[in-house]
Amino acid sequence: MGNFKGHALPGSFFLLFGLWWSVKYPFRYLCQKRKNIYLGSKAGFQRLEFIEGIIKIVFALIGMMGEQFVPDGPHLKLYNNEKKQWNYLMNWQHATMYLFYGISGLVDIVTHSTNVLPEALDRMMLSLAVFMEGFLFYYHIHGRSMLDFHVHQLLLITVFGGALCIFLEVFFHNSIVLEMFRTSLCILHGSWLWQIGFVLYPPSGSTEWNQEDHNNIMFLTMCYCWHYAITLLIMAVNYTLVSCFYGNTYKLSIITPLPLHLYFKTLCH
């Protein structure tokens, strides 16, 4: 959807996943440092991966349905025979992006519920999904105004950086450094999609951006860096909170290691 909602919706998806990962990966890393605890919670982390796969599929379906069945959408019609032209190709490209994230979710479910697929295949498929998003966006922004092209170009840096990072995770599985870097790019991905929505489709009453003003490009480049700085701050806060939570629960479970699902019950008491 070429409007504000069309950027806010996927932006919200990426933000939710990024914020969740900023909690999950530090917690798993701290558990791994205590092997007796990690062995007791490994099944719990696998269940979380399974649930993530389901959520990915749900998000992807919501995105594809939104792109296809909005009032000005293609409604599954790819070619308009009356006008002899392609029908809403922008919506079709967006739906294709969602499709690959849905496939990634399906691979997550199969990988973490059976022994049929290699463990690293979930990372490979996620890397391909992110790459496909960047690939489609690269040919999606030609012929746009200067400001439109620039904000999407900045998004491409995030997307291709994320695809490369996840690809490296295929070979360096459970690397906390790569996982946290991927998490930071995911949060940046989501927040920048929201920023693009405000720039290109400002809500009613907001000032229109001059699409050809070079000063706006300079500001938004700086703003992109601010987004990443705030992302790193959020991750640092979440890591600190997880560390404190882990330290308290570890002291309470030092005698008998607890499975993952009991940690959260322990915190409530």
C-alpha atoms as a printed R data frame, in Angstrom:
    type eleno elety resid chain resno       x       y       z
1   ATOM     1    CA   MET     A     1   0.000   0.000   0.000
2   ATOM     2    CA   GLY     A     2   1.496   3.283  -1.105
3   ATOM     3    CA   ASN     A     3   0.260   5.242   1.922
4   ATOM     4    CA   PHE     A     4   1.039   5.848   5.587
5   ATOM     5    CA   LYS     A     5  -0.639   2.641   6.778
6   ATOM     6    CA   GLY     A     6   1.282   0.647   4.182
7   ATOM     7    CA   HIS     A     7   4.528   1.666   5.902
8   ATOM     8    CA   ALA     A     8   3.278   1.654   9.499
9   ATOM     9    CA   LEU     A     9   1.954  -1.920   9.310
10  ATOM    10    CA   PRO     A    10   5.218  -3.679   8.314
11  ATOM    11    CA   GLY     A    11   7.118  -1.201  10.482
12  ATOM    12    CA   SER     A    12   5.124  -2.376  13.496
13  ATOM    13    CA   PHE     A    13   5.843  -6.024  12.638
14  ATOM    14    CA   PHE     A    14   9.599  -5.432  12.519
15  ATOM    15    CA   LEU     A    15   9.543  -3.360  15.693
16  ATOM    16    CA   LEU     A    16   7.688  -6.076  17.612
17  ATOM    17    CA   PHE     A    17  10.086  -8.793  16.479
18  ATOM    18    CA   GLY     A    18  13.141  -6.626  17.118
19  ATOM    19    CA   LEU     A    19  12.041  -5.662  20.627
20  ATOM    20    CA   TRP     A    20  11.226  -9.292  21.423
21  ATOM    21    CA   TRP     A    21  14.625 -10.467  20.176
22  ATOM    22    CA   SER     A    22  16.322  -7.783  22.293
23  ATOM    23    CA   VAL     A    23  14.966  -9.647  25.319
24  ATOM    24    CA   LYS     A    24  15.098 -13.258  24.123
25  ATOM    25    CA   TYR     A    25  18.695 -13.431  22.898
26  ATOM    26    CA   PRO     A    26  20.330 -11.875  25.977
27  ATOM    27    CA   PHE     A    27  18.296 -14.205  28.193
28  ATOM    28    CA   ARG     A    28  19.329 -17.266  26.182
29  ATOM    29    CA   TYR     A    29  22.957 -16.133  26.179
30  ATOM    30    CA   LEU     A    30  22.966 -15.816  29.961
31  ATOM    31    CA   CYS     A    31  21.329 -19.232  30.284
32  ATOM    32    CA   GLN     A    32  23.978 -20.769  28.029
33  ATOM    33    CA   LYS     A    33  26.689 -19.516  30.351
34  ATOM    34    CA   ARG     A    34  25.112 -21.753  33.022
35  ATOM    35    CA   LYS     A    35  24.942 -25.015  31.100
36  ATOM    36    CA   ASN     A    36  22.891 -26.836  33.702
37  ATOM    37    CA   ILE     A    37  20.193 -24.163  33.437
38  ATOM    38    CA   TYR     A    38  20.359 -23.987  29.626
39  ATOM    39    CA   LEU     A    39  19.843 -27.735  29.262
40  ATOM    40    CA   GLY     A    40  16.716 -27.434  31.366
41  ATOM    41    CA   SER     A    41  15.382 -24.532  29.308
42  ATOM    42    CA   LYS     A    42  16.433 -25.595  25.782
43  ATOM    43    CA   ALA     A    43  13.040 -27.146  25.051
44  ATOM    44    CA   GLY     A    44  11.412 -23.890  26.135
45  ATOM    45    CA   PHE     A    45  13.498 -21.879  23.667
46  ATOM    46    CA   GLN     A    46  12.565 -24.312  20.891
47  ATOM    47    CA   ARG     A    47   8.896 -23.745  21.685
48  ATOM    48    CA   LEU     A    48   9.502 -20.011  21.447
49  ATOM    49    CA   GLU     A    49  11.024 -20.463  17.969
50  ATOM    50    CA   PHE     A    50   7.956 -22.506  16.991
51  ATOM    51    CA   ILE     A    51   5.632 -19.755  18.222
52  ATOM    52    CA   GLU     A    52   7.683 -17.128  16.366
53  ATOM    53    CA   GLY     A    53   7.128 -19.100  13.168
54  ATOM    54    CA   ILE     A    54   3.365 -19.040  13.694
55  ATOM    55    CA   ILE     A    55   3.424 -15.288  14.371
56  ATOM    56    CA   LYS     A    56   5.484 -14.710  11.204
57  ATOM    57    CA   ILE     A    57   2.880 -16.554   9.137
58  ATOM    58    CA   VAL     A    58   0.033 -14.593  10.743
59  ATOM    59    CA   PHE     A    59   1.797 -11.275  10.117
60  ATOM    60    CA   ALA     A    60   2.557 -12.295   6.518
61  ATOM    61    CA   LEU     A    61  -1.068 -13.250   5.867
62  ATOM    62    CA   ILE     A    62  -2.291  -9.968   7.340
63  ATOM    63    CA   GLY     A    63   0.151  -8.084   5.108
64  ATOM    64    CA   MET     A    64  -0.758  -9.972   1.936
65  ATOM    65    CA   MET     A    65  -4.494  -9.640   2.567
66  ATOM    66    CA   GLY     A    66  -4.057  -5.926   3.240
67  ATOM    67    CA   GLU     A    67  -2.122  -5.403   0.011
68  ATOM    68    CA   GLN     A    68  -4.621  -7.345  -2.082
69  ATOM    69    CA   PHE     A    69  -7.999  -6.398  -0.683
70  ATOM    70    CA   VAL     A    70  -7.772  -2.707   0.252
71  ATOM    71    CA   PRO     A    71 -10.354  -0.678  -1.714
72  ATOM    72    CA   ASP     A    72  -7.719   0.464  -4.235
73  ATOM    73    CA   GLY     A    73  -5.943  -2.919  -4.345
74  ATOM    74    CA   PRO     A    74  -5.652  -5.507  -7.129
75  ATOM    75    CA   HIS     A    75  -7.967  -8.106  -5.494
76  ATOM    76    CA   LEU     A    76  -5.802 -10.948  -6.841
77  ATOM    77    CA   LYS     A    77  -6.027  -9.567 -10.389
78  ATOM    78    CA   LEU     A    78  -2.518  -9.252 -11.829
79  ATOM    79    CA   TYR     A    79  -3.355  -7.983 -15.338
80  ATOM    80    CA   ASN     A    80  -6.118  -5.608 -16.469
81  ATOM    81    CA   ASN     A    81  -7.325  -6.904 -19.826
82  ATOM    82    CA   GLU     A    82  -9.548  -3.893 -20.423
83  ATOM    83    CA   LYS     A    83  -6.752  -1.327 -20.013
84  ATOM    84    CA   LYS     A    84  -4.075  -3.709 -21.344
85  ATOM    85    CA   GLN     A    85  -1.715  -3.049 -18.423
86  ATOM    86    CA   TRP     A    86  -0.406  -4.590 -15.218
87  ATOM    87    CA   ASN     A    87  -2.675  -4.126 -12.240
88  ATOM    88    CA   TYR     A    88  -1.325  -2.405  -9.074
89  ATOM    89    CA   LEU     A    89   2.186  -3.823  -9.321
90  ATOM    90    CA   MET     A    90   3.301  -1.945  -6.187
91  ATOM    91    CA   ASN     A    91   0.770  -3.919  -4.143
92  ATOM    92    CA   TRP     A    92   1.854  -7.149  -5.814
93  ATOM    93    CA   GLN     A    93   5.489  -6.462  -4.960
94  ATOM    94    CA   HIS     A    94   4.625  -5.759  -1.325
95  ATOM    95    CA   ALA     A    95   2.559  -8.952  -1.175
96  ATOM    96    CA   THR     A    96   5.522 -10.890  -2.590
97  ATOM    97    CA   MET     A    97   7.735  -9.543   0.205
98  ATOM    98    CA   TYR     A    98   5.226 -10.758   2.790
99  ATOM    99    CA   LEU     A    99   5.061 -14.133   1.037
100 ATOM   100    CA   PHE     A   100   8.741 -14.854   1.667
101 ATOM   101    CA   TYR     A   101   8.418 -13.934   5.343
102 ATOM   102    CA   GLY     A   102   5.500 -16.354   5.539
103 ATOM   103    CA   ILE     A   103   7.652 -19.095   4.013
104 ATOM   104    CA   SER     A   104  10.324 -18.271   6.595
105 ATOM   105    CA   GLY     A   105   7.741 -18.766   9.344
106 ATOM   106    CA   LEU     A   106   6.743 -22.137   7.881
107 ATOM   107    CA   VAL     A   107  10.380 -23.258   7.845
108 ATOM   108    CA   ASP     A   108  10.703 -22.154  11.485
109 ATOM   109    CA   ILE     A   109   7.771 -24.354  12.463
110 ATOM   110    CA   VAL     A   110   9.052 -27.440  10.635
111 ATOM   111    CA   THR     A   111  12.659 -26.932  11.789
112 ATOM   112    CA   HIS     A   112  11.790 -26.616  15.472
113 ATOM   113    CA   SER     A   113   9.024 -29.210  15.649
114 ATOM   114    CA   THR     A   114  10.687 -32.054  13.717
115 ATOM   115    CA   ASN     A   115  14.124 -33.394  12.882
116 ATOM   116    CA   VAL     A   116  13.440 -33.332   9.143
117 ATOM   117    CA   LEU     A   117  15.306 -30.098   8.330
118 ATOM   118    CA   PRO     A   118  18.808 -28.931   9.314
119 ATOM   119    CA   GLU     A   119  18.793 -26.584  12.295
120 ATOM   120    CA   ALA     A   120  20.399 -23.687  10.404
121 ATOM   121    CA   LEU     A   121  17.817 -23.757   7.611
122 ATOM   122    CA   ASP     A   122  15.561 -21.365   9.511
123 ATOM   123    CA   ARG     A   123  18.299 -18.718   9.433
124 ATOM   124    CA   MET     A   124  18.964 -19.368   5.742
125 ATOM   125    CA   MET     A   125  15.301 -18.899   4.867
126 ATOM   126    CA   LEU     A   126  15.017 -15.739   6.955
127 ATOM   127    CA   SER     A   127  18.124 -14.379   5.229
128 ATOM   128    CA   LEU     A   128  16.539 -15.090   1.835
129 ATOM   129    CA   ALA     A   129  13.283 -13.421   2.891
130 ATOM   130    CA   VAL     A   130  15.099 -10.243   3.962
131 ATOM   131    CA   PHE     A   131  17.216 -10.312   0.788
132 ATOM   132    CA   MET     A   132  14.086 -10.669  -1.364
133 ATOM   133    CA   GLU     A   133  12.607  -7.622   0.348
134 ATOM   134    CA   GLY     A   134  15.715  -5.612  -0.520
135 ATOM   135    CA   PHE     A   135  15.833  -7.022  -4.059
136 ATOM   136    CA   LEU     A   136  12.224  -6.031  -4.747
137 ATOM   137    CA   PHE     A   137  12.677  -2.607  -3.112
138 ATOM   138    CA   TYR     A   138  15.780  -1.915  -5.220
139 ATOM   139    CA   TYR     A   139  13.686  -2.074  -8.419
140 ATOM   140    CA   HIS     A   140  10.711  -0.535  -6.655
141 ATOM   141    CA   ILE     A   141  12.085   2.980  -6.135
142 ATOM   142    CA   HIS     A   142  13.331   3.964  -9.603
143 ATOM   143    CA   GLY     A   143  11.765   7.117 -11.024
144 ATOM   144    CA   ARG     A   144  10.796   8.468  -7.596
145 ATOM   145    CA   SER     A   145  11.423  11.981  -6.309
146 ATOM   146    CA   MET     A   146  14.830  12.750  -4.814
147 ATOM   147    CA   LEU     A   147  13.637  12.544  -1.183
148 ATOM   148    CA   ASP     A   148  11.535   9.415  -1.790
149 ATOM   149    CA   PHE     A   149  14.507   7.676  -3.400
150 ATOM   150    CA   HIS     A   150  16.848   8.673  -0.575
151 ATOM   151    CA   VAL     A   151  14.731   7.450   2.356
152 ATOM   152    CA   HIS     A   152  14.223   4.104   0.620
153 ATOM   153    CA   GLN     A   153  17.926   3.923  -0.192
154 ATOM   154    CA   LEU     A   154  18.678   4.256   3.515
155 ATOM   155    CA   LEU     A   155  16.167   1.471   4.162
156 ATOM   156    CA   LEU     A   156  18.027  -0.736   1.675
157 ATOM   157    CA   ILE     A   157  21.231  -0.360   3.706
158 ATOM   158    CA   THR     A   158  19.367  -1.765   6.702
159 ATOM   159    CA   VAL     A   159  17.714  -4.554   4.709
160 ATOM   160    CA   PHE     A   160  20.816  -5.845   2.926
161 ATOM   161    CA   GLY     A   161  22.852  -5.470   6.119
162 ATOM   162    CA   GLY     A   162  20.271  -7.615   7.917
163 ATOM   163    CA   ALA     A   163  20.266 -10.224   5.145
164 ATOM   164    CA   LEU     A   164  24.073 -10.523   5.320
165 ATOM   165    CA   CYS     A   165  24.066 -10.748   9.105
166 ATOM   166    CA   ILE     A   166  21.450 -13.525   9.143
167 ATOM   167    CA   PHE     A   167  23.361 -15.379   6.407
168 ATOM   168    CA   LEU     A   168  26.456 -15.349   8.638
169 ATOM   169    CA   GLU     A   169  24.336 -16.848  11.428
170 ATOM   170    CA   VAL     A   170  23.916 -19.948   9.260
171 ATOM   171    CA   PHE     A   171  27.612 -20.676   9.824
172 ATOM   172    CA   PHE     A   172  28.003 -19.091  13.271
173 ATOM   173    CA   HIS     A   173  24.902 -20.445  14.981
174 ATOM   174    CA   ASN     A   174  23.874 -18.911  18.330
175 ATOM   175    CA   SER     A   175  26.459 -16.138  18.041
176 ATOM   176    CA   ILE     A   176  25.213 -13.494  20.473
177 ATOM   177    CA   VAL     A   177  27.121 -10.759  18.612
178 ATOM   178    CA   LEU     A   178  25.438 -11.540  15.279
179 ATOM   179    CA   GLU     A   179  22.058 -12.045  16.919
180 ATOM   180    CA   MET     A   180  22.219  -8.690  18.677
181 ATOM   181    CA   PHE     A   181  23.420  -6.963  15.495
182 ATOM   182    CA   ARG     A   182  20.522  -8.530  13.602
183 ATOM   183    CA   THR     A   183  18.160  -7.399  16.357
184 ATOM   184    CA   SER     A   184  19.401  -3.819  16.116
185 ATOM   185    CA   LEU     A   185  18.868  -3.774  12.355
186 ATOM   186    CA   CYS     A   186  15.375  -5.243  12.763
187 ATOM   187    CA   ILE     A   187  14.364  -2.478  15.184
188 ATOM   188    CA   LEU     A   188  15.931   0.122  12.871
189 ATOM   189    CA   HIS     A   189  14.080  -1.468   9.951
190 ATOM   190    CA   GLY     A   190  10.758  -1.006  11.717
191 ATOM   191    CA   SER     A   191  11.348   2.494  13.045
192 ATOM   192    CA   TRP     A   192  12.610   3.721   9.668
193 ATOM   193    CA   LEU     A   193   9.527   2.384   7.883
194 ATOM   194    CA   TRP     A   194   7.462   4.510  10.264
195 ATOM   195    CA   GLN     A   195   9.727   7.479   9.491
196 ATOM   196    CA   ILE     A   196   9.248   6.954   5.753
197 ATOM   197    CA   GLY     A   197   5.489   6.969   6.296
198 ATOM   198    CA   PHE     A   198   5.655  10.315   8.127
199 ATOM   199    CA   VAL     A   199   7.914  11.822   5.440
200 ATOM   200    CA   LEU     A   200   6.108  10.664   2.295
201 ATOM   201    CA   TYR     A   201   2.550  10.493   3.612
202 ATOM   202    CA   PRO     A   202   2.316  12.943   6.542
203 ATOM   203    CA   PRO     A   203  -0.890  12.579   8.590
204 ATOM   204    CA   SER     A   204  -3.546  15.192   7.964
205 ATOM   205    CA   GLY     A   205  -2.544  18.566   9.310
206 ATOM   206    CA   SER     A   206   1.194  17.844   9.166
207 ATOM   207    CA   THR     A   207   3.551  19.948   7.060
208 ATOM   208    CA   GLU     A   208   4.386  18.509   3.635
209 ATOM   209    CA   TRP     A   209   8.060  17.724   3.035
210 ATOM   210    CA   ASN     A   210   9.755  19.394   0.067
211 ATOM   211    CA   GLN     A   211  10.725  16.373  -2.039
212 ATOM   212    CA   GLU     A   212  13.523  18.193  -3.876
213 ATOM   213    CA   ASP     A   213  15.167  20.084  -0.988
214 ATOM   214    CA   HIS     A   214  18.714  18.815  -0.393
215 ATOM   215    CA   ASN     A   215  18.598  20.033   3.225
216 ATOM   216    CA   ASN     A   216  15.817  17.530   3.877
217 ATOM   217    CA   ILE     A   217  18.084  14.764   2.598
218 ATOM   218    CA   MET     A   218  20.872  15.895   4.906
219 ATOM   219    CA   PHE     A   219  18.506  16.004   7.874
220 ATOM   220    CA   LEU     A   220  16.995  12.584   7.186
221 ATOM   221    CA   THR     A   221  20.445  11.034   6.829
222 ATOM   222    CA   MET     A   222  21.261  12.391  10.269
223 ATOM   223    CA   CYS     A   223  17.847  11.279  11.518
224 ATOM   224    CA   TYR     A   224  18.610   7.746  10.327
225 ATOM   225    CA   CYS     A   225  21.705   7.756  12.553
226 ATOM   226    CA   TRP     A   226  19.591   9.008  15.455
227 ATOM   227    CA   HIS     A   227  17.183   6.118  14.921
228 ATOM   228    CA   TYR     A   228  20.072   3.681  15.243
229 ATOM   229    CA   ALA     A   229  21.451   5.434  18.327
230 ATOM   230    CA   ILE     A   230  18.046   5.157  20.024
231 ATOM   231    CA   THR     A   231  17.883   1.512  18.948
232 ATOM   232    CA   LEU     A   232  21.213   0.788  20.646
233 ATOM   233    CA   LEU     A   233  20.020   2.580  23.787
234 ATOM   234    CA   ILE     A   234  16.835   0.477  23.885
235 ATOM   235    CA   MET     A   235  18.869  -2.704  23.476
236 ATOM   236    CA   ALA     A   236  21.271  -1.684  26.242
237 ATOM   237    CA   VAL     A   237  18.350  -1.035  28.614
238 ATOM   238    CA   ASN     A   238  16.707  -4.349  27.734
239 ATOM   239    CA   TYR     A   239  19.988  -6.230  28.181
240 ATOM   240    CA   THR     A   240  20.440  -4.634  31.612
241 ATOM   241    CA   LEU     A   241  16.900  -5.515  32.669
242 ATOM   242    CA   VAL     A   242  17.297  -9.110  31.456
243 ATOM   243    CA   SER     A   243  20.603  -9.416  33.314
244 ATOM   244    CA   CYS     A   244  18.986  -8.214  36.547
245 ATOM   245    CA   PHE     A   245  16.047 -10.557  36.060
246 ATOM   246    CA   TYR     A   246  18.363 -13.480  35.334
247 ATOM   247    CA   GLY     A   247  20.532 -12.719  38.351
248 ATOM   248    CA   ASN     A   248  17.534 -12.731  40.688
249 ATOM   249    CA   THR     A   249  16.017 -15.925  39.293
250 ATOM   250    CA   TYR     A   250  19.382 -17.690  39.314
251 ATOM   251    CA   LYS     A   251  19.843 -16.973  43.008
252 ATOM   252    CA   LEU     A   252  16.375 -18.370  43.700
253 ATOM   253    CA   SER     A   253  17.005 -21.516  41.625
254 ATOM   254    CA   ILE     A   254  20.629 -22.184  42.609
255 ATOM   255    CA   ILE     A   255  19.682 -25.399  44.420
256 ATOM   256    CA   THR     A   256  17.349 -26.881  41.787
257 ATOM   257    CA   PRO     A   257  17.707 -25.661  38.166
258 ATOM   258    CA   LEU     A   258  14.363 -24.528  36.806
259 ATOM   259    CA   PRO     A   259  12.982 -25.023  33.287
260 ATOM   260    CA   LEU     A   260  12.445 -21.859  31.258
261 ATOM   261    CA   HIS     A   261   8.676 -21.612  31.793
262 ATOM   262    CA   LEU     A   262   9.177 -21.588  35.608
263 ATOM   263    CA   TYR     A   263  11.527 -18.583  35.475
264 ATOM   264    CA   PHE     A   264   8.660 -16.296  34.601
265 ATOM   265    CA   LYS     A   265   6.553 -17.730  37.456
266 ATOM   266    CA   THR     A   266   9.468 -17.166  39.827
267 ATOM   267    CA   LEU     A   267   9.604 -13.478  38.874
268 ATOM   268    CA   CYS     A   268   5.935 -13.023  39.742
269 ATOM   269    CA   HIS     A   269   6.599 -14.246  43.311
